[in-house]
Amino acid sequence: MLFNSIDFLVFFPIVVLIYFIIPIKLRYIWLLIASYYFYMSWNAKYVILILFSTIVTYLSGILIEKASGPGQKKLVAAASLFANLSVLGFFKYFDFFIHNLNKLLEAVHIRLIDNPFSFLLPVGISFYTFQAISYTMDVYRGKAAPEKNLLKYALFVSFFPQLVAGPIEKTENLLTQINDSCRKRMPSFDQFLSGFTLMLWGLFMKMVIADRISLFVDGVFGRLYMAGTVETVLAAAAFAIQIYGDFAGYSITALGAARIMGFELTDNFNAPYFSGSIGDFWHRWHISLSTWFRDYLYIPLGGSRKGAFRKYCNLMITFSVSGLWHGAAWTFVFWGMLHGLYRVAGDLLKPAREKLNRAFHVRTDAFSYHFGKILITFTLVDFAWIFFRAESMEQILLFFNRMFTRFNPWVLFDESLFRYGLDRTEAGILMASLLVLFAVDLLRYLKNVNLGDFLVKQNLWFQYAVLLALTVSILVFGKYGIDFDSSQFIYFQF
């Protein structure tokens, strides 16, 4: 069930209405039923996997509390971790493993191995698995008490707004709120208004921006043999906007849906393309995943506590695993490694940059300096997105070949760009919507406030004007209907 579907348009108001009508102490049970229905609407048989992860981590929390010593606690935590990662690895990476093993066997002329399994990747498996693992680790570290109520814990793992594409919630945030929901009354009008605004804004980012710009991106990547420098550069920049509109659009919609019911989820994006460095970018992009890898992989590996060389190795390991988490393909691994190299290079070159700034009397407090850092960071991030979007390493090589050997500035003036999926009207709508996106992100960057929280502090006429504009834009300019195959949110596949 997609957020931008008629099914969800019917499902969500019914869930909210019943949630506030029934007795307070039954609300978490109703949300659990709704969450499982939401998940099973994709493929009912895969509910067994989320049940398995839920029961394993629930029991592990209780067993850790009852363990007689550190050794037993470590054994229980390790068993829980192994069980969850085994399921994730089998369903997400088994085919990738067999494919690469066969490539290796083929190179040495050994008989290939048949893959006896064929199945769809369970939607959102990486997200709820990581959330369940974080609970086990938090209980093991003594940062959280084990939840004794199985149904409340099951809701923590399966809460439908953030179930299939995050944000990845921590125990101390979401599980605490689930327990508090048995005592909460109705959310305030400001909470409702803010949540509704965020849902509209998230859908605007997805349906008006991401789905529209995807037509151009898909057009270029699907016909690289026709493309030159201009088309490939624009497609790379367009994909950076597409994945932001798509993924941030989902997270913002999830944040709004949860807020309407009185829950506060992690704000997953903070104007990431205004970042002044790669490190800053990862503090602003997919914040919940970055935090997860920092807390449960980078720091346990030693972080920066064991010298510079170990720090850089830990960074490379963390980013490489992050790339593999995003998808079972070498393109994703290279994308992660590239970001790791960015971080290492940025750290190593920092003394040289500071020396050059002093030598040339660069004013580091000036707008031009910060603007330059933003441009450089976006260029580096955008270059890495090419690896993320490409379907194979061969396509990446073709993409770079067309980018660097087919210089064609005249296409900016002969209207040939319109043959890649967007006509003049659609391109005009896109440009106008990008100006709106820029304005909202600039507000977030300068004031550190999202659109929902900003709007509740404005006068009534302005609130209505913004809500009406967003609603009309989604209805009139959103990409949907029988003639448009509205793609799933990109991060569903992870």
C-alpha positions in Angstrom: 0.0 0.0 0.0 1.6 3.2 -1.2 1.2 6.6 0.5 0.3 8.0 -2.9 -2.5 5.5 -3.5 -6.3 5.5 -3.2 -6.0 2.5 -0.9 -4.0 4.6 1.6 -6.4 7.5 1.2 -9.2 5.3 2.4 -7.1 3.3 4.9 -5.5 6.1 6.9 -8.6 8.2 7.9 -10.3 5.0 9.0 -7.3 4.0 11.1 -7.1 7.5 12.7 -10.9 7.8 13.3 -11.1 4.4 15.1 -7.8 5.1 16.9 -9.4 8.1 18.7 -12.8 6.5 19.2 -11.8 3.3 21.0 -10.7 3.2 24.6 -7.2 4.6 25.1 -5.8 1.3 26.5 -6.8 -0.5 23.3 -5.2 1.9 20.9 -1.9 0.1 20.6 -3.7 -3.1 19.7 -5.7 -1.3 17.0 -2.5 0.2 15.6 -0.8 -3.3 15.6 -3.7 -4.7 13.6 -3.6 -1.8 11.2 0.2 -2.1 10.8 0.0 -5.8 10.0 -2.8 -5.2 7.5 -0.7 -2.4 5.9 2.3 -4.7 5.6 0.3 -7.7 4.3 -1.3 -5.6 1.6 2.0 -6.1 -0.4 2.5 -9.9 0.1 0.8 -11.6 3.0 3.1 -14.6 3.1 6.1 -12.4 4.1 4.4 -11.5 7.4 6.1 -14.6 8.7 9.5 -12.8 8.4 8.5 -9.8 10.5 6.9 -12.1 13.0 10.1 -14.1 13.2 12.2 -11.0 13.8 9.8 -9.7 16.4 9.6 -12.9 18.4 13.4 -13.5 18.3 14.3 -10.0 19.5 11.5 -9.9 22.0 12.7 -13.1 23.6 16.3 -12.1 23.4 15.5 -8.9 25.4 13.9 -11.0 28.2 16.7 -13.5 28.2 19.4 -10.9 28.4 17.7 -9.4 31.5 17.6 -12.9 33.1 21.1 -13.9 32.1 23.3 -14.7 35.0 26.5 -13.0 33.7 28.1 -11.0 30.9 29.0 -14.2 29.0 25.4 -15.3 28.8 24.2 -11.9 27.8 26.7 -11.7 25.0 25.7 -15.2 23.8 22.0 -14.3 23.7 22.7 -11.0 21.9 25.0 -12.7 19.4 22.4 -15.4 18.7 19.7 -12.8 18.1 22.0 -10.8 15.9 22.9 -14.0 13.9 19.3 -15.0 13.5 18.1 -11.7 12.2 21.1 -11.1 9.9 20.8 -14.6 8.5 17.2 -14.0 7.4 18.2 -10.6 6.0 21.2 -12.1 4.2 19.3 -15.0 2.8 16.4 -13.1 1.3 18.5 -10.1 0.2 21.9 -11.4 -0.7 21.7 -15.1 -1.5 21.1 -14.5 -5.2 23.9 -11.9 -5.2 26.2 -14.4 -3.7 25.3 -17.2 -6.1 25.7 -14.8 -9.1 29.2 -13.7 -8.1 30.2 -17.3 -7.2 29.2 -18.4 -10.6 31.2 -15.6 -12.2 34.2 -16.8 -10.3 33.6 -20.5 -11.2 33.0 -19.5 -14.8 36.5 -17.8 -14.9 38.2 -21.1 -13.9 35.9 -23.3 -16.0 34.1 -25.1 -13.2 30.4 -26.1 -13.5 28.1 -23.4 -12.4 25.7 -23.7 -9.4 22.0 -23.5 -9.9 20.1 -21.2 -7.7 17.2 -23.3 -6.2 15.4 -20.2 -4.7 13.4 -17.6 -6.5 11.5 -15.0 -4.5 10.7 -11.3 -4.3 12.7 -9.2 -1.9 10.4 -8.7 1.2 9.5 -5.0 1.2 11.2 -3.0 4.0 13.1 -6.0 5.4 16.3 -4.0 5.9 14.5 -1.3 7.9 12.5 -3.4 10.4 15.4 -5.8 10.8 17.8 -3.0 11.8 15.2 -1.5 14.1 14.7 -4.9 15.8 18.5 -5.4 16.1 18.9 -2.0 17.7 16.4 -3.0 20.4 18.4 -6.1 21.2 21.7 -4.1 21.3 20.1 -1.4 23.5 18.9 -4.0 26.0 22.3 -5.7 26.0 24.1 -2.4 26.6 21.7 -1.5 29.4 20.3 1.5 27.5 16.8 0.2 27.5 14.7 -2.1 29.7 13.2 -5.2 27.9 9.6 -4.7 26.9 7.4 -7.4 28.6 4.3 -6.7 26.5 4.7 -8.7 23.3 2.0 -6.7 21.5 3.5 -3.4 22.3 6.9 -4.6 21.2 5.4 -6.0 18.0 3.9 -2.6 17.2 7.4 -1.0 17.8 8.8 -3.3 15.0 5.8 -2.9 12.7 4.4 0.7 13.2 3.0 1.3 9.7 4.0 4.9 9.0 7.7 4.0 9.1 7.6 0.3 8.6 8.8 -0.2 5.0 11.2 2.7 4.4 12.0 4.2 7.8 13.0 6.3 9.6 14.7 3.5 11.7 13.5 4.3 15.2 15.4 3.9 18.4 13.9 2.0 21.4 14.0 5.1 23.6 12.0 7.1 21.1 9.2 5.0 19.6 8.7 2.2 22.1 8.5 4.8 24.9 5.8 6.7 22.9 3.9 3.4 22.3 3.8 2.9 26.1 2.8 6.5 26.6 0.0 6.2 24.0 -2.1 4.2 26.6 -2.3 7.5 28.6 -2.4 10.1 25.9 -5.4 12.1 24.9 -6.1 13.7 21.6 -3.2 15.5 19.9 -3.5 19.3 19.8 -4.8 21.2 16.8 -1.3 22.4 16.1 0.0 18.8 16.1 -2.8 17.8 13.6 -2.2 20.8 11.4 1.6 20.3 11.4 1.2 16.6 10.7 -1.3 17.2 7.8 1.0 19.8 6.3 3.9 17.4 6.4 1.9 14.7 4.7 0.9 17.1 1.9 4.5 18.3 1.6 5.8 14.8 1.4 3.3 13.8 -1.2 4.2 17.0 -3.2 7.9 16.0 -3.1 7.0 12.5 -4.3 4.2 13.0 -6.8 4.9 16.5 -8.3 8.7 16.5 -8.2 10.2 13.0 -7.9 7.8 11.1 -10.2 8.0 13.9 -12.8 11.8 14.2 -12.9 12.1 10.4 -13.0 10.7 10.5 -16.5 13.7 12.5 -17.7 16.2 10.4 -15.6 14.8 7.1 -16.9 14.7 8.6 -20.5 18.5 9.4 -20.4 19.6 6.2 -18.6 17.4 4.1 -21.0 18.9 5.7 -24.1 22.5 6.5 -23.2 23.5 5.8 -26.8 21.8 9.0 -27.8 23.0 11.1 -24.9 26.0 13.5 -24.6 27.6 15.6 -22.0 24.7 17.9 -21.4 22.1 15.1 -21.1 24.2 13.0 -18.7 25.2 15.9 -16.5 21.6 16.9 -16.3 20.4 13.4 -15.6 22.9 13.0 -12.8 21.7 16.2 -11.2 18.1 15.2 -11.8 18.5 11.9 -10.1 20.0 13.7 -7.0 16.7 15.6 -6.9 14.6 12.5 -7.7 16.0 10.4 -4.9 15.7 13.2 -2.5 12.1 14.0 -3.4 11.3 10.3 -3.4 12.9 9.2 -0.1 12.5 12.4 1.9 9.0 12.6 0.6 8.2 9.2 2.1 9.9 10.0 5.4 8.1 13.4 5.7 4.8 11.8 4.9 5.5 9.1 7.5 6.4 11.8 10.0 3.2 13.7 9.3 1.0 10.5 9.5 2.5 9.6 12.9 2.2 13.1 14.2 -1.5 13.2 13.5 -1.9 10.2 15.8 0.3 11.8 18.5 3.7 10.1 17.7 6.9 11.9 16.9 9.3 10.1 14.6 12.9 10.9 13.9 13.2 13.8 11.4 15.2 11.9 8.7 16.3 14.8 6.4 17.6 18.3 7.2 18.2 20.2 3.9 21.0 17.8 2.8 21.9 19.6 -0.4 22.9 22.6 1.6 25.7 20.6 3.3 29.2 22.1 3.3 31.1 18.8 3.5 30.5 15.1 3.1 30.5 14.7 6.8 27.8 17.3 7.1 25.8 15.6 4.3 25.6 12.4 6.3 24.4 14.4 9.3 21.6 15.7 7.1 20.7 12.7 4.8 19.0 9.6 6.1 19.8 10.6 9.6 18.4 7.5 11.3 20.5 5.2 9.2 23.7 7.2 9.6 23.1 7.2 13.4 22.4 3.4 13.3 25.7 2.7 11.6 27.6 5.1 13.9 26.2 3.5 17.1 26.1 -0.1 16.1 29.0 -0.5 13.7 31.5 2.4 13.5 31.8 2.9 17.3 32.0 -0.9 18.1 34.7 -1.2 15.5 36.7 1.3 17.5 35.5 4.5 15.9 38.3 7.1 16.0 39.7 5.9 19.4 42.5 3.7 18.1 44.5 6.0 15.9 44.1 7.6 12.4 44.8 4.5 10.4 42.2 2.4 12.3 39.7 5.3 12.1 40.0 5.4 8.3 39.6 1.6 8.0 36.5 1.8 10.2 35.1 4.6 8.0 35.7 2.5 4.9 34.1 -0.6 6.4 31.1 1.4 7.6 30.4 3.1 4.3 31.0 -0.1 2.3 28.5 -2.0 4.5 26.1 0.9 4.1 26.4 0.6 0.4 25.7 -3.1 0.5 22.7 -2.5 2.9 21.2 -0.3 0.1 21.3 -3.1 -2.5 22.8 -6.4 -3.5 24.9 -5.1 -6.3 28.5 -3.9 -6.8 27.2 -0.5 -7.9 25.9 0.1 -4.4 29.1 -1.1 -2.8 31.2 1.3 -4.9 28.7 4.1 -4.1 29.4 3.4 -0.4 33.1 3.1 -0.8 33.2 6.3 -2.7 31.6 8.2 0.2 34.1 6.5 2.5 36.9 7.7 0.3 35.4 11.2 0.4 35.4 11.2 4.2 39.0 9.9 4.4 40.3 12.3 1.8 38.5 15.2 3.4 40.1 14.4 6.8 43.6 14.0 5.4 43.4 17.1 3.3 42.0 19.3 6.1 45.4 20.7 7.3 46.4 21.5 3.7 43.1 23.3 3.1 43.5 25.4 6.2 47.1 26.3 5.3 45.9 27.4 1.8 43.1 29.5 3.3 45.7 31.3 5.5 48.2 31.7 2.7 45.6 33.3 0.3 43.8 35.2 3.1 40.5 33.4 2.3 37.6 34.7 4.4 36.1 31.5 5.7 33.2 33.4 7.3 32.1 34.9 3.9 29.0 33.8 2.0 31.1 33.0 -1.0 33.2 30.5 0.9 30.2 28.6 2.3 28.5 28.7 -1.1 31.6 27.3 -2.7 31.7 24.5 -0.1 28.0 23.7 -0.8 28.7 23.5 -4.6 31.7 21.2 -4.2 29.8 18.9 -1.8 26.8 18.7 -4.1 29.1 17.9 -7.0 30.8 15.1 -5.1 27.5 13.7 -3.8 25.9 14.0 -7.3 28.9 12.1 -8.9 28.4 9.3 -6.4 24.7 9.1 -7.2 25.6 7.9 -10.7 26.8 4.6 -9.2 23.6 4.4 -7.1 21.3 4.9 -10.1 23.2 2.7 -12.7 22.0 -0.8 -13.1 25.4 -2.3 -13.8 29.1 -1.4 -13.9 28.9 -1.6 -17.7 26.2 1.1 -17.7 28.4 3.3 -15.5 31.3 3.0 -18.0 28.9 3.9 -20.8 27.5 6.8 -18.9 31.0 8.3 -18.3 32.0 7.6 -21.9 29.0 9.6 -23.1 29.6 12.3 -20.5 33.3 13.0 -21.3 33.5 12.3 -25.0 30.2 13.7 -26.5 30.4 17.4 -25.8 27.1 18.9 -27.2 26.2 22.3 -25.7 23.8 23.0 -28.7 21.2 20.7 -27.2 20.4 23.4 -24.7 19.0 25.5 -27.5 17.5 23.1 -30.1 14.8 21.5 -27.9 16.2 18.0 -28.3 16.2 17.7 -24.5 12.4 17.3 -24.7 12.8 13.9 -26.3 13.8 12.3 -23.0 10.4 12.2 -21.3 9.5 15.8 -20.4 7.9 18.2 -22.9 8.0 21.9 -22.5 4.9 22.1 -20.2 6.1 19.3 -18.0 9.5 20.9 -17.7 8.0 24.2 -16.8 5.9 22.6 -14.0 9.1 20.9 -12.8 11.1 24.1 -12.7 8.3 25.9 -10.7 8.1 23.0 -8.2 11.9 23.0 -7.8 11.7 26.6 -6.8 9.2 25.7 -4.1 11.5 22.9 -2.9 14.5 25.2 -2.8 12.5 27.8 -0.7 11.3 25.2 1.8 14.8 23.7 2.2 16.3 27.1 2.5 13.8 27.8 5.3 14.9 24.6 7.0 18.6 25.4 6.5 18.4 29.0 7.9 15.7 28.5 10.6 16.1 24.8 11.3 12.4 24.3 11.2 10.3 22.0 8.9 7.3 23.2 7.0 4.8 21.8 9.4 6.3 23.4 12.5 6.7 26.7 10.5 3.1 26.8 9.3 1.5 26.4 12.8 3.2 29.7 13.8 1.7 31.7 10.9 -1.6 33.5 10.6 -4.7 31.5 9.6 -5.0 32.9 6.1 -1.5 31.9 5.3 -2.0 28.4 6.7 -5.1 27.9 4.5 -3.3 29.3 1.5 -0.4 26.9 1.8 -2.6 23.9 2.5 -4.8 24.8 -0.5 -1.8 25.3 -2.8 -0.2 22.0 -1.9 -3.5 20.1 -2.3 -4.3 21.7 -5.7 -0.7 21.1 -6.8 -0.9 17.4 -5.9 -4.3 16.9 -7.6 -3.5 18.9 -10.7 0.2 18.4 -11.2 0.8 15.1 -9.4 1.9 12.2 -11.6 -0.8 9.5 -11.2 -3.6 7.8 -13.1 -4.1 5.1 -15.6 -1.6 6.6 -18.1 1.2 6.9 -15.5 2.8 3.9 -13.8 3.6 5.5 -10.5 6.7 3.9 -9.2 7.1 2.7 -5.7 9.2 4.7 -3.4 12.8 4.0 -4.3 13.8 2.9 -0.8 11.1 0.2 -0.6 13.6 -2.1 -2.3 16.1 -1.7 0.5 
